[in-house]
Amino acid sequence: MIPIKEPKTQTILIVDDEPANLRVLSEFLLDSGYDVLIAQDGASALYRAEKMQPDLILLDIKMPKMDGFETCRHLKENPLTQDIPVIFITAFTDVENKIKGFDLGGVDYITKPIQNREVVARVQTHLMLRQLQKELQQRNKTLIDSLQSFSKLVRPETAYEELLRLLTTQFQVDRCQIVLQNADETKMEVKAVSPVLNETDISYPILQQALKTRQTQFVSDVYTSRSAENPTHAVLSVIVVPLHNQRGEAIGALYLDRRDHTKPAFTPQDVQHVQKIAEILSPILAHQEDVEITRVDSEIRKLGLFIGNSRKMRQVYQEIEKAAKVDSTVYIHGESGTGKELVAKALHQLSSRRDKPYIAVNCAAIPRELAESEFFGYDKGAFSGAVTTKPGKFELADGGTLFLDEIADLSMELQAKLLRAIQEKEIWRVGGQKALPVDVRIIIATSKNLEEEVQKGTFRSDLYYRFNVLRIALPPLDKRKEDIPLLAFHFLQKQNTQISGFTPEAIYALQNHTWKGNVRELENLIEKAVVYHEGNQPLTPKDLFPEEHVTTAPLVSTPEKVMMPEGKTLDEKLKFMECQIVTQTLHRLNGHKRNTAAELGITRSRLDRIIKRYHIPLTKKI
């Protein structure tokens, strides 16, 4: 038999220097079912309150030595007793004394002569409020403890899902989301949603307002609020609290709403609790994102294909990592020379098809009359000169990846056959007598705008929709100039030269040049400069741009020349450059870590790790 636990009897401490008052109040409260403690002066009251932890204190104001006001002040200064509600007992009726009592932390007054019914009513009310406060504190503690433990989970997605499940239960919400902004703040990514939530079924105007203003948005009644134009049909009450990184930038938001008409609207107290949770969640979320960026960055770098730490390139790395997990078609868009084929190779090497063939086709380089046989192959005797059977690119890529570069240059006739091959997952060789099944992942790339090509009538709309499943946009070099020093040293190293590096003026000139040909133009320019350069002295602006007048003022005060990065391997040289760039930026910004992190596009925690890793000295104490 399981024993039934009796509910705890609530305890009241009565403080009064008059024995008669103590006797009357004690007997009445005992008869009403309460446990009673007594104290005849302030010092005794402070001792008993701390040791016995009563649920409520009835405190007389007029007492010798330490009066009720002074006793209350000490109670509220002690962390062990500050949350115990205090009801003053007084013969005074003036407003001034009541205000003083409330200012000191009292919750109510009982005026002498004491009326039993009044005492019961006020005691019951404040005991009930105290119980609710304890429940809220426990709920908050449970949430906060759970939230802090979530950061230790292996999978961040699991942590977010558990947090939302807990929020849904504790706050009786119907919808709950964690939403993040991407690097350029143009899109929102749903990081996690509560059960049964349709991601689009939320009040987006309020969410966008919170991200824009970086302030909490609280709408108690959506239908009477102007801030919720065109509200979602079922939303009644909404709380949206922004999530911030260490630089104070809004990185996302915590969204909660209620829709059930039987539930009350959110209260300001609910808002405070959610803000507290968001305050704890923000650094955890920022840390998880930092870990994820580092992980993705590490996986991408292992391929040895990409150079660049800029925010835009880190976003590309994350998009590559996400796209590599699935088998959908990928559409890569970027100007000529931005590295579209490198992205295609990375997608293949990070995918489950990495051990299968990777076949690249430059559609612009295939003559129109040979295009069909190039793609689909031909059987022996299909045409004059077809003395043997030849497989096409689809067959060669079977089981692997087929990369179609400059896809916009295909003829409309071949586009139709390509669409049929993708839809049916089979091809017909030229002159063939049967269909051949093929299993390929298609990756396409173009420097043209396919939407515009569709409008012009030079590209099939149905094929465009087939291709436009996952899209990766590559930034031009002019949009990621902070990567130019790393790229320049990388290309210089590829030339296997004895040249010791670049002068500061040369780096400055490279970063201020307009790169119409993007990374390819930079590589060709350095290759040409190496060919014509004599000796091992660092390259100057004149070596790089012999026919141009360039501005030579350096960006920062640096050594006389920028040497070739130390280290044997590419990773060692990149680490050297990372240390140099952070050191110079910190020096230029007078050791201000927040501004340094913002300029380099990294989190403060990542900057701290770099400083610690390389033992970088600071020019001033932060």
C-alpha positions as CSV (number, residue, x, y, z in Angstrom):
1,M,0.0,0.0,0.0
2,I,1.4,3.4,-1.0
3,P,1.3,5.9,1.9
4,I,-0.6,9.1,1.2
5,K,1.4,12.2,1.9
6,E,-0.5,14.8,3.9
7,P,-0.3,18.3,2.6
8,K,2.1,20.6,4.5
9,T,0.3,22.9,7.0
10,Q,1.2,26.5,6.3
11,T,3.1,28.4,9.0
12,I,2.6,32.0,10.1
13,L,5.0,34.0,12.2
14,I,3.3,36.7,14.4
15,V,5.6,39.5,15.6
16,D,4.1,41.8,18.3
17,D,5.5,43.2,21.6
18,E,2.0,43.0,23.2
19,P,1.4,39.5,24.7
20,A,-2.4,40.0,24.6
21,N,-2.3,40.6,20.8
22,L,-0.1,37.5,20.3
23,R,-2.5,35.3,22.3
24,V,-5.6,36.4,20.4
25,L,-4.0,36.1,17.0
26,S,-2.3,32.8,17.8
27,E,-5.5,31.1,19.1
28,F,-7.6,32.4,16.1
29,L,-5.0,31.2,13.5
30,L,-4.5,27.9,15.2
31,D,-8.2,27.3,15.1
32,S,-8.2,28.2,11.4
33,G,-5.8,25.4,10.7
34,Y,-2.4,27.2,10.6
35,D,0.8,26.5,12.4
36,V,1.9,29.5,14.4
37,L,5.3,30.9,15.5
38,I,5.6,34.0,17.7
39,A,8.2,36.7,18.4
40,Q,8.0,39.7,20.7
41,D,10.7,41.9,19.1
42,G,12.4,42.5,15.8
43,A,15.6,40.6,16.6
44,S,13.7,37.5,17.5
45,A,11.6,37.8,14.4
46,L,14.7,37.9,12.1
47,Y,16.2,34.8,13.8
48,R,12.9,32.8,13.7
49,A,12.2,33.8,10.1
50,E,15.6,32.7,8.9
51,K,15.6,29.4,10.8
52,M,12.0,28.3,10.5
53,Q,11.1,29.7,7.1
54,P,7.4,30.6,7.7
55,D,5.0,31.0,4.8
56,L,3.9,34.5,5.9
57,I,4.7,37.0,8.6
58,L,2.3,39.3,10.5
59,L,4.4,42.2,11.7
60,D,3.4,44.9,14.1
61,I,4.9,48.3,13.3
62,K,5.1,49.9,16.7
63,M,7.7,48.0,18.7
64,P,10.6,49.1,21.0
65,K,14.3,49.1,19.8
66,M,13.6,47.7,16.3
67,D,10.3,48.7,14.9
68,G,8.3,46.9,12.2
69,F,9.7,49.0,9.3
70,E,13.3,48.3,10.3
71,T,12.5,44.6,10.8
72,C,11.0,44.4,7.4
73,R,14.0,46.1,5.8
74,H,16.3,43.4,7.3
75,L,14.0,40.6,6.2
76,K,14.1,41.9,2.6
77,E,17.9,42.3,2.6
78,N,18.4,38.6,3.6
79,P,18.2,36.2,0.6
80,L,16.8,33.5,2.9
81,T,13.8,35.6,4.0
82,Q,13.3,38.2,1.2
83,D,10.5,36.2,-0.5
84,I,8.4,35.7,2.6
85,P,5.3,38.0,2.3
86,V,5.0,40.5,5.2
87,I,1.6,41.9,6.3
88,F,1.9,44.9,8.6
89,I,-0.3,45.3,11.7
90,T,-0.8,48.9,12.7
91,A,-3.1,51.4,14.4
92,F,-2.0,54.0,11.9
93,T,-4.3,54.9,9.1
94,D,-2.3,57.6,7.4
95,V,-1.3,57.1,3.8
96,E,2.3,58.1,4.4
97,N,3.0,55.1,6.7
98,K,1.3,52.7,4.3
99,I,3.4,53.9,1.4
100,K,6.6,53.5,3.5
101,G,5.6,49.9,4.3
102,F,5.0,49.1,0.7
103,D,8.3,50.7,-0.3
104,L,10.1,48.4,2.2
105,G,8.6,45.3,0.7
106,G,5.4,44.8,2.6
107,V,2.4,43.2,0.7
108,D,-0.5,44.4,2.8
109,Y,-1.8,46.1,6.0
110,I,-4.2,45.0,8.8
111,T,-5.5,47.9,10.8
112,K,-6.2,47.7,14.6
113,P,-8.5,46.9,16.2
114,I,-8.1,43.5,14.5
115,Q,-11.1,41.9,12.8
116,N,-10.9,38.1,12.5
117,R,-12.6,37.9,9.1
118,E,-10.2,40.5,7.7
119,V,-7.2,38.6,9.0
120,V,-8.4,35.4,7.4
121,A,-9.2,37.0,4.1
122,R,-5.8,38.8,3.8
123,V,-3.8,35.8,5.1
124,Q,-5.5,33.4,2.7
125,T,-5.1,35.8,-0.3
126,H,-1.4,36.3,0.3
127,L,-0.7,32.6,1.1
128,M,-2.3,31.7,-2.2
129,L,-0.2,34.3,-4.0
130,R,2.9,33.0,-2.3
131,Q,2.1,29.5,-3.4
132,L,1.6,30.7,-7.0
133,Q,4.9,32.5,-6.8
134,K,6.6,29.4,-5.6
135,E,5.1,27.4,-8.4
136,L,6.2,30.0,-11.0
137,Q,9.7,30.0,-9.5
138,Q,9.9,26.2,-9.6
139,R,8.6,26.3,-13.2
140,N,11.2,28.8,-14.1
141,K,13.9,26.8,-12.3
142,T,12.8,23.6,-14.1
143,L,12.9,25.5,-17.5
144,I,16.3,27.1,-16.8
145,D,17.9,23.9,-15.5
146,S,16.6,22.0,-18.5
147,L,17.7,24.8,-20.8
148,Q,21.2,24.8,-19.4
149,S,21.4,21.0,-19.7
150,F,20.3,21.1,-23.3
151,S,23.5,22.7,-24.3
152,K,25.3,19.5,-23.4
153,L,23.3,17.3,-25.7
154,V,25.1,15.9,-28.7
155,R,22.6,17.0,-31.3
156,P,21.5,20.7,-31.1
157,E,18.3,19.8,-32.9
158,T,17.4,17.5,-30.0
159,A,18.1,20.3,-27.5
160,Y,15.8,22.7,-29.4
161,E,13.0,20.1,-29.7
162,E,13.2,19.3,-26.0
163,L,13.1,23.0,-25.1
164,L,10.0,23.6,-27.2
165,R,8.3,20.6,-25.8
166,L,9.0,21.9,-22.3
167,L,7.9,25.5,-23.2
168,T,4.7,24.1,-24.7
169,T,3.8,22.3,-21.5
170,Q,4.9,24.9,-18.9
171,F,3.4,27.9,-20.6
172,Q,0.4,26.1,-22.1
173,V,1.2,27.4,-25.6
174,D,-0.3,26.1,-28.8
175,R,2.6,27.1,-31.1
176,C,6.3,27.5,-30.3
177,Q,9.2,28.1,-32.6
178,I,12.9,29.0,-32.6
179,V,13.6,31.0,-35.7
180,L,17.1,32.2,-36.9
181,Q,18.1,34.7,-39.5
182,N,20.7,33.9,-42.1
183,A,23.9,35.8,-42.5
184,D,22.6,38.5,-44.8
185,E,19.4,38.9,-42.7
186,T,17.1,38.4,-45.8
187,K,15.7,35.0,-44.8
188,M,14.5,33.3,-41.7
189,E,15.4,29.7,-41.0
190,V,13.1,27.7,-38.7
191,K,15.5,25.9,-36.3
192,A,12.8,24.0,-34.4
193,V,9.1,23.9,-34.1
194,S,6.7,22.5,-31.5
195,P,4.7,19.4,-32.3
196,V,1.8,19.7,-34.8
197,L,3.0,23.2,-35.9
198,N,2.9,24.2,-39.6
199,E,5.9,26.5,-40.0
200,T,3.9,29.0,-42.0
201,D,1.0,29.0,-39.5
202,I,2.4,31.8,-37.3
203,S,2.0,35.6,-37.0
204,Y,4.8,36.7,-39.2
205,P,4.3,40.5,-39.0
206,I,4.9,40.4,-35.2
207,L,7.9,38.1,-35.7
208,Q,9.4,40.4,-38.3
209,Q,8.8,43.4,-36.1
210,A,10.7,41.7,-33.2
211,L,13.7,41.0,-35.5
212,K,13.6,44.5,-37.0
213,T,13.4,46.4,-33.7
214,R,15.4,43.8,-31.6
215,Q,12.7,44.3,-28.9
216,T,10.2,41.9,-27.4
217,Q,6.8,42.0,-29.0
218,F,3.9,41.2,-26.8
219,V,0.3,41.2,-28.1
220,S,-2.2,40.1,-25.5
221,D,-5.1,40.2,-27.9
222,V,-4.1,39.9,-31.6
223,Y,-7.5,41.0,-32.9
224,T,-7.5,44.3,-31.2
225,S,-3.8,45.1,-31.9
226,R,-2.7,47.2,-34.9
227,S,0.7,45.5,-34.7
228,A,-0.7,42.2,-36.0
229,E,-2.0,43.2,-39.5
230,N,-3.6,40.3,-41.3
231,P,-3.2,38.0,-38.3
232,T,-3.1,34.2,-38.8
233,H,-6.7,33.0,-38.5
234,A,-6.4,31.3,-35.2
235,V,-3.8,33.3,-33.2
236,L,-5.2,34.9,-30.0
237,S,-2.1,36.0,-28.0
238,V,1.6,36.2,-29.0
239,I,5.0,36.6,-27.4
240,V,8.1,37.1,-29.6
241,V,11.5,37.6,-27.8
242,P,14.6,38.3,-29.9
243,L,17.7,36.2,-29.5
244,H,21.0,38.0,-29.6
245,N,24.6,37.2,-30.2
246,Q,27.5,38.7,-28.1
247,R,27.6,41.7,-30.3
248,G,24.0,42.6,-29.5
249,E,22.8,41.7,-33.0
250,A,19.4,39.9,-33.4
251,I,20.2,36.4,-34.7
252,G,16.7,35.1,-34.3
253,A,13.7,34.9,-32.1
254,L,11.7,32.7,-29.7
255,Y,8.0,32.7,-30.7
256,L,5.1,31.5,-28.6
257,D,1.3,31.9,-29.2
258,R,-2.0,30.7,-27.8
259,R,-5.0,29.8,-29.9
260,D,-7.3,27.9,-27.6
261,H,-10.2,30.1,-26.6
262,T,-10.4,28.3,-23.2
263,K,-7.0,29.5,-22.3
264,P,-6.3,33.0,-20.9
265,A,-4.1,35.5,-22.9
266,F,-0.5,35.8,-22.0
267,T,0.4,38.1,-19.2
268,P,3.3,40.5,-18.6
269,Q,4.6,37.9,-16.1
270,D,4.7,35.4,-18.9
271,V,6.7,37.8,-21.0
272,Q,9.3,38.2,-18.2
273,H,9.7,34.5,-17.8
274,V,10.1,34.0,-21.6
275,Q,12.7,36.9,-21.7
276,K,14.7,35.1,-19.0
277,I,14.7,31.9,-21.0
278,A,15.7,33.8,-24.1
279,E,18.5,35.4,-22.2
280,I,19.9,32.0,-21.3
281,L,19.1,30.5,-24.7
282,S,20.9,33.2,-26.7
283,P,24.5,32.3,-25.8
284,I,23.7,28.6,-26.0
285,L,22.3,29.0,-29.4
286,A,25.2,31.3,-30.5
287,H,27.6,28.6,-29.2
288,Q,25.8,25.8,-31.0
289,E,25.8,27.8,-34.2
290,D,29.5,28.6,-33.8
291,V,30.2,24.8,-33.3
292,E,28.2,24.0,-36.4
293,I,30.0,26.6,-38.4
294,T,33.3,25.2,-37.2
295,R,32.3,21.7,-38.0
296,V,31.0,22.5,-41.5
297,D,34.1,24.7,-42.1
298,S,36.3,21.8,-41.1
299,E,34.6,19.4,-43.4
300,I,34.7,21.8,-46.4
301,R,38.4,22.6,-45.8
302,K,39.3,18.9,-45.7
303,L,38.4,18.9,-49.4
304,G,41.2,21.4,-50.2
305,L,39.0,23.2,-52.6
306,F,38.0,26.5,-51.0
307,I,39.9,29.4,-49.5
308,G,38.0,32.0,-47.5
309,N,36.7,32.9,-44.1
310,S,34.3,35.7,-44.9
311,R,30.7,35.6,-43.7
312,K,29.4,35.1,-47.2
313,M,31.7,32.1,-47.8
314,R,30.8,30.5,-44.5
315,Q,27.2,30.8,-45.6
316,V,28.1,29.0,-48.8
317,Y,29.9,26.3,-46.8
318,Q,26.7,25.7,-44.8
319,E,24.6,25.6,-47.9
320,I,26.9,23.0,-49.5
321,E,26.8,20.9,-46.3
322,K,23.0,20.9,-46.2
323,A,22.7,20.2,-50.0
324,A,25.2,17.3,-49.8
325,K,22.9,15.5,-47.3
326,V,20.1,15.0,-49.8
327,D,19.9,13.7,-53.4
328,S,18.0,16.6,-54.9
329,T,19.1,18.6,-58.0
330,V,21.2,21.7,-57.1
331,Y,21.3,24.9,-59.1
332,I,24.5,26.9,-58.6
333,H,24.4,30.5,-59.7
334,G,27.4,32.9,-59.8
335,E,29.4,35.1,-62.1
336,S,32.2,33.7,-64.2
337,G,35.2,32.8,-62.2
338,T,33.5,32.5,-58.8
339,G,34.1,28.7,-58.5
340,K,30.9,27.0,-59.5
341,E,32.7,23.8,-60.5
342,L,34.4,23.7,-57.1
343,V,31.0,23.8,-55.4
344,A,29.8,20.9,-57.6
345,K,32.9,18.9,-56.7
346,A,32.4,19.6,-53.0
347,L,28.7,18.5,-53.2
348,H,29.8,15.2,-54.8
349,Q,32.6,14.5,-52.4
350,L,30.5,15.2,-49.3
351,S,27.5,13.2,-50.6
352,S,26.7,9.5,-50.3
353,R,27.8,9.2,-54.0
354,R,31.4,10.2,-53.3
355,D,32.7,6.7,-54.3
356,K,30.9,6.8,-57.7
357,P,31.8,8.7,-60.9
358,Y,31.8,12.5,-61.1
359,I,31.3,13.7,-64.6
360,A,31.5,17.4,-65.6
361,V,30.1,18.7,-68.9
362,N,30.6,22.3,-70.2
363,C,27.4,22.7,-72.2
364,A,28.7,25.8,-73.9
365,A,31.6,24.0,-75.4
366,I,29.6,21.2,-77.1
367,P,28.6,21.7,-80.8
368,R,24.9,21.6,-81.2
369,E,25.0,18.7,-83.7
370,L,27.1,16.6,-81.3
371,A,25.2,17.4,-78.1
372,E,22.7,14.5,-78.1
373,S,25.4,11.9,-78.6
374,E,27.6,13.5,-76.0
375,F,24.8,13.3,-73.4
376,F,23.2,10.0,-74.3
377,G,25.8,8.2,-76.3
378,Y,25.3,6.2,-79.5
379,D,25.0,2.6,-80.7
380,K,27.3,1.1,-83.3
381,G,26.1,2.1,-86.8
382,A,23.8,4.9,-85.6
383,F,25.4,7.2,-88.1
384,S,28.3,7.3,-90.5
385,G,31.5,6.9,-88.5
386,A,29.8,5.2,-85.5
387,V,32.0,2.1,-85.8
388,T,31.6,1.3,-82.1
389,T,29.1,1.8,-79.3
390,K,30.0,4.8,-77.1
391,P,28.3,5.6,-73.8
392,G,27.3,9.1,-73.1
393,K,27.8,11.3,-70.1
394,F,24.6,10.0,-68.4
395,E,25.9,6.4,-68.6
396,L,29.4,7.4,-67.5
397,A,27.9,9.2,-64.4
398,D,25.6,6.3,-63.5
399,G,25.4,6.0,-59.7
400,G,27.3,9.2,-59.3
401,T,27.0,12.9,-60.1
402,L,26.5,14.7,-63.5
403,F,27.6,18.4,-63.4
404,L,26.1,20.5,-66.2
405,D,28.0,23.8,-66.4
406,E,26.6,26.7,-68.4
407,I,23.3,24.9,-68.7
408,A,21.6,28.0,-70.2
409,D,23.5,27.4,-73.5
410,L,21.7,24.2,-74.3
411,S,19.4,24.2,-77.3
412,M,15.6,24.0,-76.7
413,E,15.5,20.6,-78.5
414,L,18.2,19.1,-76.2
415,Q,16.5,20.7,-73.1
416,A,13.3,18.6,-73.9
417,K,15.3,15.4,-74.1
418,L,17.2,16.3,-70.9
419,L,13.9,16.9,-69.1
420,R,12.6,13.5,-70.2
421,A,15.8,11.7,-69.1
422,I,15.6,13.3,-65.7
423,Q,11.9,12.6,-65.2
424,E,11.9,9.0,-66.5
425,K,15.4,8.2,-65.1
426,E,16.3,6.5,-68.4
427,I,18.0,7.4,-71.6
428,W,18.0,6.3,-75.3
429,R,21.3,6.2,-77.1
430,V,21.3,7.7,-80.5
431,G,20.4,4.8,-82.8
432,G,19.5,2.7,-79.7
433,Q,16.7,0.1,-79.7
434,K,15.9,0.2,-75.9
435,A,15.8,2.5,-73.0
436,L,18.7,2.3,-70.5
437,P,18.0,3.0,-66.8
438,V,20.3,5.6,-65.2
439,D,20.8,6.8,-61.6
440,V,22.5,10.2,-61.5
441,R,22.4,13.2,-59.3
442,I,22.1,16.4,-61.5
443,I,24.0,19.6,-60.5
444,I,23.7,22.5,-62.8
445,A,25.5,25.9,-63.0
446,T,25.2,29.0,-65.0
447,S,26.4,32.6,-64.9
448,K,23.1,33.7,-66.6
449,N,19.9,34.4,-64.8
450,L,17.7,31.4,-65.7
451,E,14.5,33.2,-64.7
452,E,15.3,35.8,-67.3
453,E,16.1,33.1,-69.9
454,V,12.7,31.6,-69.2
455,Q,11.1,35.0,-69.8
456,K,13.0,35.4,-73.1
457,G,11.8,32.0,-74.2
458,T,15.3,30.5,-74.5
459,F,15.0,28.1,-71.5
460,R,12.1,25.8,-70.8
461,S,10.1,26.7,-67.7
462,D,9.4,23.1,-66.8
463,L,13.1,22.3,-66.9
464,Y,13.8,25.3,-64.8
465,Y,11.4,24.2,-62.1
466,R,13.0,20.8,-62.2
467,F,16.4,22.3,-61.5
468,N,15.4,25.0,-59.0
469,V,15.1,22.7,-56.0
470,L,18.2,23.7,-54.1
471,R,20.0,26.9,-55.0
472,I,23.4,28.1,-54.0
473,A,24.4,31.6,-54.9
474,L,28.2,32.3,-55.1
475,P,29.3,35.8,-54.1
476,P,31.6,37.7,-56.5
477,L,35.1,38.5,-55.2
478,D,34.2,42.1,-54.8
479,K,31.7,41.1,-52.1
480,R,34.2,39.1,-50.1
481,K,37.3,41.2,-50.2
482,E,38.4,40.1,-46.8
483,D,39.3,36.8,-48.4
484,I,41.7,38.3,-50.9
485,P,44.9,38.1,-48.8
486,L,44.3,34.4,-48.1
487,L,43.6,33.7,-51.8
488,A,46.6,35.7,-52.9
489,F,49.0,33.8,-50.7
490,H,47.4,30.5,-51.8
491,F,47.8,31.3,-55.5
492,L,51.4,32.5,-54.9
493,Q,52.2,29.2,-53.2
494,K,50.8,27.3,-56.1
495,Q,53.4,28.8,-58.4
496,N,56.2,27.1,-56.4
497,T,58.2,30.3,-56.4
498,Q,60.8,31.8,-54.1
499,I,59.0,35.1,-53.9
500,S,58.7,36.0,-50.2
501,G,55.2,37.5,-50.3
502,F,53.5,40.8,-50.9
503,T,54.1,44.3,-49.7
504,P,51.3,45.9,-47.6
505,E,50.7,48.2,-50.5
506,A,50.2,45.2,-52.8
507,I,47.7,43.7,-50.5
508,Y,45.9,47.0,-50.3
509,A,45.9,47.3,-54.1
510,L,44.5,43.8,-54.5
511,Q,41.7,44.5,-52.1
512,N,40.7,47.7,-53.8
513,H,40.8,46.4,-57.4
514,T,37.5,45.7,-59.2
515,W,37.5,42.0,-60.0
516,K,35.3,41.6,-63.0
517,G,36.8,38.1,-63.6
518,N,36.5,37.2,-59.8
519,V,38.8,34.5,-58.3
520,R,40.0,33.3,-61.7
521,E,41.2,36.8,-62.6
522,L,43.1,37.0,-59.3
523,E,44.8,33.7,-59.9
524,N,45.8,34.6,-63.5
525,L,47.1,38.0,-62.3
526,I,49.3,36.5,-59.7
527,E,50.6,33.8,-62.1
528,K,51.5,36.5,-64.6
529,A,53.2,38.7,-61.9
530,V,55.3,35.7,-60.8
531,V,56.5,35.0,-64.4
532,Y,57.8,38.6,-64.9
533,H,59.2,39.1,-61.4
534,E,62.9,38.6,-60.7
535,G,64.4,37.7,-57.4
536,N,62.7,36.8,-54.1
537,Q,61.5,40.2,-53.0
538,P,57.8,40.6,-52.2
539,L,55.5,41.6,-55.0
540,T,54.6,45.3,-55.2
541,P,51.5,47.0,-56.8
542,K,53.7,47.7,-59.9
543,D,54.4,44.0,-60.3
544,L,50.7,43.2,-60.1
545,F,49.3,46.1,-62.1
546,P,52.2,47.3,-64.3
547,E,49.9,49.3,-66.6
548,E,47.7,50.9,-64.0
549,H,48.0,53.6,-61.5
550,V,47.0,52.2,-58.2
551,T,46.5,53.7,-54.7
552,T,49.3,52.5,-52.5
553,A,48.3,53.7,-49.0
554,P,48.0,50.6,-46.8
555,L,45.0,49.8,-44.8
556,V,46.8,49.4,-41.5
557,S,50.3,49.9,-40.0
558,T,52.1,46.7,-40.9
559,P,55.7,45.4,-41.1
560,E,57.8,46.5,-44.1
561,K,56.7,43.5,-46.1
562,V,54.1,40.8,-45.8
563,M,56.0,37.5,-45.9
564,M,54.9,34.2,-47.3
565,P,52.9,32.5,-44.5
566,E,55.0,30.2,-42.3
567,G,54.3,26.4,-42.3
568,K,54.6,23.6,-44.8
569,T,51.1,22.5,-45.4
570,L,48.2,24.7,-46.6
571,D,46.5,24.3,-43.2
572,E,49.6,25.5,-41.4
573,K,49.9,28.5,-43.7
574,L,46.2,29.3,-43.3
575,K,46.5,29.2,-39.5
576,F,49.5,31.6,-39.7
577,M,47.4,33.9,-41.8
578,E,44.5,33.7,-39.4
579,C,46.8,34.7,-36.5
580,Q,48.2,37.6,-38.5
581,I,44.8,38.9,-39.6
582,V,43.4,38.8,-36.1
583,T,46.5,40.3,-34.6
584,Q,46.6,43.2,-37.1
585,T,42.8,43.9,-36.7
586,L,43.1,43.9,-32.9
587,H,46.0,46.2,-33.1
588,R,44.3,48.6,-35.4
589,L,41.1,48.6,-33.3
590,N,43.2,49.2,-30.1
591,G,42.4,45.7,-28.7
592,H,38.6,46.2,-28.8
593,K,37.4,42.6,-29.1
594,R,33.7,43.3,-29.9
595,N,34.6,45.6,-32.8
596,T,37.2,43.1,-34.0
597,A,34.8,40.3,-34.0
598,A,32.2,42.4,-35.8
599,E,34.7,43.5,-38.6
600,L,35.9,40.0,-39.1
601,G,32.4,38.6,-39.2
602,I,33.0,36.1,-36.4
603,T,31.4,35.6,-33.0
604,R,33.1,36.9,-29.9
605,S,33.6,33.4,-28.5
606,R,35.3,32.4,-31.7
607,L,37.6,35.4,-31.5
608,D,38.4,34.5,-27.8
609,R,39.4,31.0,-28.9
610,I,41.7,32.3,-31.7
611,I,43.4,34.8,-29.2
612,K,43.9,31.9,-26.7
613,R,45.1,29.4,-29.4
614,Y,47.8,31.7,-30.7
615,H,48.5,33.6,-27.5
616,I,47.8,36.9,-29.1
617,P,48.6,39.9,-26.8
618,L,46.0,42.7,-26.4
619,T,47.0,46.3,-26.6
620,K,44.6,47.2,-23.8
621,K,42.6,45.5,-21.1
622,I,39.1,44.8,-22.2
